[in-house]
């Protein structure tokens, strides 16, 4: 039986990721240097990317190549997207608490 790899499990090397997202490894290093992605490091100091980071790199690629957004803009967009996702999670949590409270009151 195959167990699914968790999306945040670092398991792809830079060469594999570069092929997956059709970017040069040096571009990935540059993205790391400016903080757009933060791959983990193996004990041998090899960069390891997770599926979450691969998806983030695909988003960065779409923003830069298809939409012409510069890297400073990409950074702002990614940060705002993360904030929106956090707020949506918090709203969902509050809704569930409110629903539970209303159920108790009925």
C-alpha positions in Angstrom: 0.0 0.0 0.0 1.4 3.4 -1.1 1.2 6.2 1.4 0.8 9.7 -0.1 3.7 12.0 0.4 2.6 15.0 2.5 2.6 18.2 0.4 5.1 19.9 2.7 7.6 17.0 2.7 10.9 18.2 1.2 11.8 15.5 -1.4 12.7 17.1 -4.7 16.3 18.2 -5.6 16.9 21.5 -7.4 17.5 19.7 -10.7 14.3 17.8 -10.5 12.3 20.9 -9.5 13.9 23.0 -12.3 12.6 20.4 -14.8 9.2 20.3 -13.1 8.7 24.1 -13.3 10.7 24.7 -16.5 13.1 27.1 -14.9 16.9 27.1 -14.7 18.4 26.0 -11.4 20.2 29.3 -11.1 16.8 31.0 -11.2 15.7 28.8 -8.3 18.8 29.8 -6.4 18.1 33.5 -7.1 14.5 33.0 -5.9 15.9 31.5 -2.7 18.4 34.3 -2.3 15.7 36.9 -2.4 13.4 34.9 -0.1 10.6 33.9 -2.5 11.1 30.2 -1.7 12.9 28.6 1.2 13.9 25.0 0.4 15.1 22.9 3.3 18.6 21.5 3.3 19.6 17.8 3.7 22.4 16.8 6.0 24.7 17.1 2.9 23.4 20.7 2.4 21.4 19.7 -0.7 18.4 21.8 -1.4 15.2 19.8 -1.0 11.8 21.2 -2.2 8.3 20.1 -1.2 5.3 19.9 -3.5 4.0 23.1 -1.8 7.2 24.9 -2.9 6.9 23.5 -6.4 3.4 24.9 -6.6 4.7 28.3 -5.3 7.4 28.3 -8.0 4.7 27.5 -10.7 2.7 30.5 -9.4 5.9 32.7 -9.5 6.6 31.5 -13.0 3.0 32.4 -14.1 3.2 35.8 -12.6 6.5 36.7 -14.1 6.3 35.0 -17.5 2.6 35.2 -18.4 1.6 38.4 -16.6 4.9 40.3 -16.7 5.0 41.0 -12.9 8.5 41.9 -11.6 9.9 40.0 -8.6 9.1 42.8 -6.2 5.5 42.6 -7.3 5.6 38.8 -7.0 6.7 39.2 -3.4 3.8 41.5 -2.6 1.3 39.3 -4.4 2.5 36.2 -2.6 2.5 37.9 0.8 -1.0 39.3 0.2 -2.2 35.8 -0.9 -0.9 34.3 2.3 -2.6 37.0 4.4 -5.9 36.3 2.6 -5.6 32.6 3.2 -4.9 33.2 6.9 -7.9 35.5 7.2 -10.1 33.0 5.4 -9.1 30.3 7.8 -9.7 32.5 10.8 -13.2 33.4 9.4 -14.0 29.7 8.9 -13.0 29.0 12.5 -15.1 31.9 13.8 -18.1 30.7 11.8 -17.8 27.2 13.2 -17.6 28.7 16.7 -20.6 30.9 16.1 -22.6 28.0 14.6 -21.8 25.9 17.7 -22.8 28.7 20.0 -26.1 29.3 18.1 -26.8 25.5 18.3 -26.3 25.6 22.1 -28.7 28.6 22.4 -31.5 26.8 20.5 
